[in-house]
Amino acid sequence: MNKRVVITGIGIYSCLGKNIDEVQQSLYDGKSGIVFDPARKEAGFRSALTASIGVPELKKELSRSQRITMPEQAKYAYVATKEALLNARLEQDYIDSRQTGIFYSNDSSAAAVVSSTDVMREKRDTTLIGSGAIFQSMNSTVTMNLAGIFHFKGINMTVSAACAGGSHAIGMGAMLIRNGLQDIVVCGGAQEINAYATGSFDGISAFSVREDFPTKASRPFDRDRDGLVPGGGAATVILESYDTAVKRGAPILAEVLGYGFSSNGEHISTPSAEGQIRSLEMAVNQAGISLKDIGYINAHATSTPVGDSIEALAIDSVFGSYKPEVTSTKSQTGHEMWMAGASEIVYSMLMMKNDFIAANLNFENPDEASAALNIPAQRVAKHFDIFLSNSFGFGGTNSTLIIGNL
């Protein structure tokens, strides 16, 4: 089979807003969600920079037995998924009567693990850890919680693929639908923001130390970038077969045209242009389009010295003389890690649906590699019908999605 795969709903909970309307406005306005967090300095962090986002209060929506199994990232994912299901007009009765699947990215649950460990060390009594701890601490915490809350009865799986996970979740969900194995799959990515989740990154000097100007710290492709800024939240994308969406009268927002993936097969943390090129080319070939059909590229570019340069080389190698706008929304959000591959599909769709490209904030001076790309430092008014989104992660895992307007 080769079924068409469409997107019928999106939802998001991020430092740019708690829903798609707020996020769209922040993208348009060039708002940054990055702040200085004094608590991180007190905890011994080299960098106190982080995206700012509050944990949603769900007492009025979920029972205590549901909440005690949910770490912060599962709560973010619940809010994003609730919005996406509403936008897709997927009512509970419809979900209950069918096999709706869930593919979601999550690659850590650090705070829950630390909390349990602290109790064991201090009290020396495992019965005091709490009944919800095991479900909070597993990497599959998001999918297991959402599947139970929303009664998803199809595929139920967590994608653990570092910072490419959210993109892979969408790509894998699309593959299941394309091959007739599922009709609807809820896809996305979630990322906890607490200090325990990011301390090891800070320990290897991965973060920017531009603490005097937090909103200027994340500067993808800029010559003077000095590291990434951690972020998080959750983003959900509802995928359906085209036939299913039409049959139930769903709002069809876009189509998944291509999914490319690769492994660098080399160093565990150093990116590879060759690996990224394979992912890009695979997505374009699967989409069956010309490079000139692609009107915008949302780059992975995290604001690290090496990573951004490697990606710029890969994009330039594939696109050559054709220069579509390239930006990284991480200039506004920081690096949302396990969430990023999904949230950047949502960000790009909001831009595509509203005829603009958000500015690549803080892009003041290109380096040798980024000078070859068309990177706008200001918002661009532009209609485009197809975009490409890159996501690359530790371990050399690469994912590229191509999405078309409908």
Salt bridges, closest charged atoms under 4 A:
ASP37 OD2 - ARG40 NE 3.40
GLU61 OE1 - LYS82 NZ 2.75
ASP96 OD1 - HIS151 ND1 3.14
GLU122 OE2 - LYS123 NZ 3.77
GLU211 OE2 - LYS41 NZ 2.80
ASP222 OD2 - ARG219 NE 3.08
ASP224 OD1 - ARG223 NE 3.35
GLU240 OE2 - ARG248 NH2 2.42
GLU255 OE1 - ARG4 NH2 2.92
ASP308 OD2 - ARG225 NE 3.57
ASP316 OD1 - LYS323 NZ 2.93
GLU325 OE1 - LYS382 NZ 2.60
GLU344 OE2 - LYS330 NZ 2.67
ASP355 OD1 - HIS383 ND1 2.81
GLU364 OE1 - ARG219 NH2 2.95
ASP367 OD2 - ARG225 NH2 2.93
ASP385 OD1 - HIS383 NE2 3.07
